[in-house]
């Protein structure tokens, strides 16, 4: 299979056609080998226009959704980014091509180990993967200029909001009453967070961020 051609077609047919124009995002997603981050049995579908299950209940985001998230984050080369729920490390690798430093956060040890090995194999030297609960963030590395989520959440904990630098951007996929989740970008100005909704997407919920069940008789 010609993976380079598949990457080109992914960017041209899935990403550019969905109003993604940031040249840094386009170049990074053209360069990073998506097939290196999926199970061997799924390499042939690495570039489909859909999310890919990489472990039970864990999914690599649809290329278009990831691209829209990265563009909304308004990334710059000096940014330090927290990549929550990075699973096998694909989003971390893409981010590493654009920003100064990436901290990938993954609660599943097997996925975290897989991400670390793949990033090392590809020679990525400005990213690290931390194995810890996703809802805690990585406070010791904060503040972050950008925080992104690789899956849906019921709400963003204050513990993570507090890790965003002043002027920083947080891009999150929030579940609601409908079957679709909403991708939104928050910008921090001192203690005030402004919100802008981007699009709706069908995205699986990240572990630890499920909606809390209310008490019932």
C-alpha positions in Angstrom: 0.0 0.0 0.0 1.3 3.5 -0.9 0.9 5.2 2.5 2.4 8.5 1.2 -0.3 8.7 -1.4 -2.9 7.8 1.2 -1.7 10.7 3.4 -1.9 13.0 0.5 -5.4 11.9 -0.4 -6.5 12.2 3.3 -5.3 15.9 3.4 -6.7 16.8 0.0 -10.0 14.9 0.2 -10.9 14.9 3.9 -9.2 17.9 5.5 -9.0 20.7 3.0 -12.5 20.1 1.9 -13.7 20.7 5.4 -12.3 24.3 5.5 -9.0 23.5 7.2 -6.5 26.0 5.7 -3.7 26.3 8.4 -0.5 25.3 6.4 1.3 24.0 9.5 -1.6 21.6 10.3 -1.8 20.5 6.7 2.0 19.9 6.4 2.1 18.0 9.7 -0.7 15.7 8.8 0.8 15.1 5.4 4.2 14.2 7.0 3.2 12.0 10.0 2.7 8.4 9.1 -0.8 7.7 10.6 -0.4 3.9 9.8 2.5 3.7 12.4 0.0 4.5 15.2 -2.7 1.9 14.5 -2.7 -1.9 15.2 -1.1 -4.0 12.5 -4.5 -5.4 11.5 -5.8 -1.9 10.8 -2.9 -0.4 8.8 -4.9 -0.9 5.6 -7.6 1.4 6.9 -5.4 4.0 8.6 -6.5 6.8 6.3 -10.3 6.2 6.3 -12.6 9.1 6.9 -13.6 7.8 10.3 -12.3 7.2 13.9 -10.3 4.0 14.3 -10.5 1.9 17.4 -6.9 1.4 18.7 -7.9 -0.4 22.0 -11.1 -1.4 23.6 -13.3 1.7 23.8 -10.4 4.0 22.7 -10.3 5.7 19.3 -8.0 7.7 17.1 -10.0 10.8 16.1 -11.3 11.1 12.6 -8.7 13.1 10.6 -11.0 15.9 9.8 -12.0 16.3 13.5 -8.4 16.4 14.6 -7.5 18.9 11.9 -10.3 21.2 12.9 -9.3 21.0 16.6 -5.6 21.8 15.8 -6.6 24.7 13.6 -8.9 26.1 16.2 -6.1 25.9 18.8 -4.2 28.6 16.7 -0.9 26.8 17.4 2.5 28.6 17.3 6.0 27.3 17.3 6.6 28.5 20.9 3.6 26.7 22.4 3.7 24.1 25.1 0.7 21.7 24.6 -1.1 19.2 26.8 -2.6 16.4 24.6 -5.2 14.6 26.8 -6.1 11.0 25.9 -3.3 10.7 23.3 -3.8 6.9 23.1 -1.1 5.6 20.6 0.4 9.0 20.1 -0.7 10.1 16.7 -2.0 13.5 17.7 1.1 14.0 19.8 3.3 13.3 16.8 1.3 15.8 14.6 1.5 18.5 17.3 5.3 17.9 17.6 5.8 19.1 14.1 4.1 22.4 14.8 4.9 23.5 18.4 7.8 23.6 20.9 6.8 20.9 23.3 4.1 18.4 23.7 3.0 16.5 26.8 0.8 13.6 25.9 -1.4 12.2 28.7 -2.6 8.7 28.6 -4.3 6.6 31.4 -3.9 3.2 29.7 -0.3 2.0 30.4 -0.2 -0.2 27.3 -1.3 2.6 25.1 1.2 5.0 26.8 4.0 2.6 26.3 3.0 2.0 22.7 2.9 5.8 22.1 6.4 6.3 23.6 8.0 3.6 21.5 6.4 4.8 18.3 7.4 8.4 18.9 11.0 7.3 19.7 11.1 5.2 16.6 10.0 8.2 14.5 12.7 10.4 16.1 10.3 12.7 17.9 12.4 14.5 20.5 10.1 17.3 21.7 7.3 15.2 23.1 6.8 13.0 26.1 3.9 10.7 27.1 2.8 10.6 30.8 0.9 7.6 32.1 -1.6 9.0 34.6 -5.4 9.6 35.1 -6.7 11.9 32.3 -8.9 14.0 34.5 -5.8 15.1 36.6 -4.0 16.7 33.7 -0.2 17.2 34.3 0.0 19.9 36.9 3.8 19.7 37.3 4.3 20.7 33.7 1.7 23.5 33.7 0.9 26.1 32.6 0.1 25.1 29.0 -0.5 27.4 26.1 -2.8 24.9 24.6 -4.8 21.9 25.9 -6.7 19.6 23.6 -8.8 16.5 24.2 -8.7 13.4 22.0 -12.2 12.3 22.9 -15.5 13.6 24.4 -16.0 14.7 28.0 -19.1 15.5 30.0 -17.4 18.6 31.4 -13.9 20.1 31.8 -12.7 19.8 35.4 -11.4 22.9 37.1 -8.2 21.0 37.8 -7.5 21.0 34.0 -8.8 24.5 33.3 -6.4 25.8 36.0 -3.5 24.3 34.0 -4.2 26.6 31.0 -1.9 29.7 30.8 -3.4 33.2 30.6 -4.2 33.8 26.9 -4.2 30.0 26.3 -6.6 28.0 24.2 -8.4 24.8 25.3 -10.2 22.8 22.6 -12.7 20.2 24.0 -15.4 17.9 22.7 -18.3 18.0 25.1 -21.2 15.5 25.2 -24.8 16.6 25.5 -28.3 15.3 25.3 -28.0 14.5 21.6 -25.9 11.7 20.1 -23.4 14.2 18.7 -20.8 16.0 20.8 -19.8 19.6 20.3 -16.3 20.7 19.6 -15.6 24.1 21.3 -12.6 26.3 21.9 -12.1 28.2 25.2 -9.8 31.1 25.5 -8.5 32.2 28.9 -8.2 35.9 29.9 -7.1 36.0 33.5 -9.9 34.0 35.3 -12.4 34.5 32.5 -13.0 31.7 29.9 -14.7 32.7 26.6 -16.2 29.9 24.5 -16.7 29.4 20.8 -18.4 26.4 19.3 -16.9 24.9 16.1 -18.8 21.8 15.0 -20.7 18.7 16.0 -19.0 15.3 15.8 -19.7 11.7 16.8 -16.8 11.1 19.2 -16.4 8.4 21.9 -16.1 9.5 25.6 -12.7 9.5 27.3 -12.3 7.3 30.4 -12.8 9.3 33.6 -14.9 11.9 31.9 -18.3 10.1 31.8 -21.4 12.1 32.9 -22.1 11.6 36.6 -25.4 9.8 37.2 -27.8 11.6 39.3 -29.4 10.1 42.4 -32.8 8.4 41.8 -35.2 6.5 44.0 
